Structures are given as structure tokens and as C-alpha cells.
Amino acid sequence: MDHEHFGMAVGELAAGGTIPFVPNGGGQREIVHEREELLYESADEAVEKIDHVLSDPELRRELRDQLGDIEERFGRKRFKRTIRETVEQTLR
């Protein structure tokens, strides 16, 4: 979705091992580490970028490795830890 605030579907795709291609706007950019190879401005550009990534096995491996940190960055454990830390700091 263009200008998505966060991009839950993109996060779920990345967590599942998929390489998501996203519109160059909104929060989903953060999920893909703002990698130029995964951001597009138009449908034609998306097709070109998808073709480029599909044609380069090393790039695919690199992207999957980088996107593999999705659980660490946005997962439940991190969320719970951050909430607990925030509550502790507030109650001090």
C-alpha cells in the first residue's frame, strides 16, 4: 500500500523469508532497511527491480540475510522488553 504507516503485511512477508518490494513511501521502507533494490516509484520500476533481484542469486542471499533481523527489530520479545523498560523508567 502506498504511504503505509508501518507495513504489517511487509513485516510478515519478511519474517516468513520473502523478499518484499515496497512503494517508496511510508513506514514499510524501514522494514526493508530502505534498500534501493526493494523500493519502487511505479509498477514498471517494480518489475525491473524484481527482475534484477531474481537474476542475481548473491543479491537475493544478501537481502534475505539482512531482512532476517525482522524478529529482532519488530518481534514480540522486543516489544515486550521495550514496554517493560518504558514502564520501569516511568515508575522511577
N, C-alpha and C positions, 0 to 999 in steps of 0.2 A: 504494500500500500504506500502510495506517495505520502511523504511527510508524517509517517507513523511516529508516535511519541516515543515508543520503546521498540516494539517489534517482537512481541512474544512468539509469534509464529517463526520468525527468523531465528530466535534463540533456540526454539525447539528443534528446528531443522539442523542447526549447528551441533546441538547436543546429540543428535542422532547420527552424526557423522557426515551429513550432507554439506556440500559447499553452496551456500546461498548467494545469489546475486540479487542486489537490492538497489532501489532507486536512490540516487544521490541526494537525499534529504531526509531529515528526521532521525530518530534515535537508532534505527537499525544499522546506521553507519558505524556506530560504536561496537556493535556486536561483531562485525566483520573487520574490526580494527582499522576501519577506514582504508582498507586495501583498494587501491585504484582498480585492480583487476576484477573486483567484485561490485563496483559501483557503476551505475549507468544513468544516462540522461534521457535516453529514448529506447524504444523497442529494438530499433536497428543496432544501436550500440550494445544493448544487452546480448543480442545474438552474436555479435562479433566477439564480445568478451567471453561468452560461454564457449564459443568455438575455440578461442585461444587457449583457455584453460583445459578444455578437453583434449587439445592437441599436444599438451605438454605434461607428461606424467610427473616430472620432477616438481613442477609448479603445483600440481594437484596435491602431491605429498606435502609440500611446504605449507600450503593453505590449510589442509586438514590438520596438520600438526599445530599450526598457530590457532586455529579455531577450536582445537581440543581443550582449551582452557576455559570453555564456557561454564562448566560447573563451578570452577574456582571463582570466576568473576561474577556469576549471576545465580548460582545454585542456592538451594535451601540452607545448607550449612553456613554459607557466608551470610545469608540474610538473617538467620537466627543469631549468629555471632554479632553482627552489626547492631541488631535491635537490642541484644543484651548489653553491649558496650554502651550504647546510647542511653539506655535506661539507667545503668550504673552511674554514668557521668552526671546525668540529670539529678539523681538522688543524692549525690555527694554534697 
